[in-house]
């Protein structure tokens, strides 16, 4: 989970851990890339607008590390935004407009991990 809002990270983390998912957190795009290199998670869910590297820049770097990485961007902008459309062409799984709901969060986690909830 890569998100610059610490409160939101805490909420997402708690929900996912209650459903037996392991959650690794980062608070800006560069931290997200660094943690990806270290841990190679099944799924990366990240904010589109963050300091240091935004979600789209971090996505590109993650794809350079692992072309098969599963990355979702959560954004306040439309999925039809040009940045979102370009990222989808480059292999982004999905763009989700904020807010990310609990059902969608759990559905994504289940789909891209081995845990059955």
HUWO-V458716 format. One record per residue. N is the residue number from 1. RES is the residue in one small letter. SS is DSSP state (2 for helix, 1 for strand, 0 for the rest). Layout:
# HUWO-V458716
N,RES,SS ; N,RES,SS
This chain:
# HUWO-V458716
1,x,0 ; 2,x,1 ; 3,x,0 ; 4,x,0 ; 5,x,0 ; 6,x,2 ; 7,x,2 ; 8,x,2 ; 9,x,2 ; 10,x,2 ; 11,x,2 ; 12,x,2 ; 13,x,2 ; 14,x,2 ; 15,x,2 ; 16,x,2 ; 17,x,2 ; 18,x,2 ; 19,x,0 ; 20,x,0 ; 21,x,0 ; 22,x,0 ; 23,x,0 ; 24,x,0 ; 25,x,0 ; 26,x,1 ; 27,x,0 ; 28,x,0 ; 29,x,2 ; 30,x,2 ; 31,x,2 ; 32,x,2 ; 33,x,2 ; 34,x,2 ; 35,x,2 ; 36,x,2 ; 37,x,2 ; 38,x,2 ; 39,x,2 ; 40,x,0 ; 41,x,0 ; 42,x,0 ; 43,x,0 ; 44,x,1 ; 45,x,1 ; 46,x,1 ; 47,x,1 ; 48,x,0 ; 49,x,0 ; 50,x,0 ; 51,x,0 ; 52,x,0 ; 53,x,0 ; 54,x,0 ; 55,x,2 ; 56,x,2 ; 57,x,2 ; 58,x,2 ; 59,x,2 ; 60,x,2 ; 61,x,2 ; 62,x,2 ; 63,x,2 ; 64,x,2 ; 65,x,2 ; 66,x,0 ; 67,x,0 ; 68,x,0 ; 69,x,0 ; 70,x,0 ; 71,x,1 ; 72,x,1 ; 73,x,1 ; 74,x,1 ; 75,x,1 ; 76,x,0 ; 77,x,0 ; 78,x,0 ; 79,x,0 ; 80,x,0 ; 81,x,0 ; 82,x,2 ; 83,x,2 ; 84,x,2 ; 85,x,2 ; 86,x,2 ; 87,x,2 ; 88,x,2 ; 89,x,2 ; 90,x,0 ; 91,x,0 ; 92,x,0 ; 93,x,0 ; 94,x,1 ; 95,x,1 ; 96,x,1 ; 97,x,1 ; 98,x,0 ; 99,x,0 ; 100,x,0 ; 101,x,0 ; 102,x,2 ; 103,x,2 ; 104,x,2 ; 105,x,2 ; 106,x,2 ; 107,x,2 ; 108,x,2 ; 109,x,2 ; 110,x,2 ; 111,x,2 ; 112,x,0 ; 113,x,0 ; 114,x,0 ; 115,x,0 ; 116,x,0 ; 117,x,0
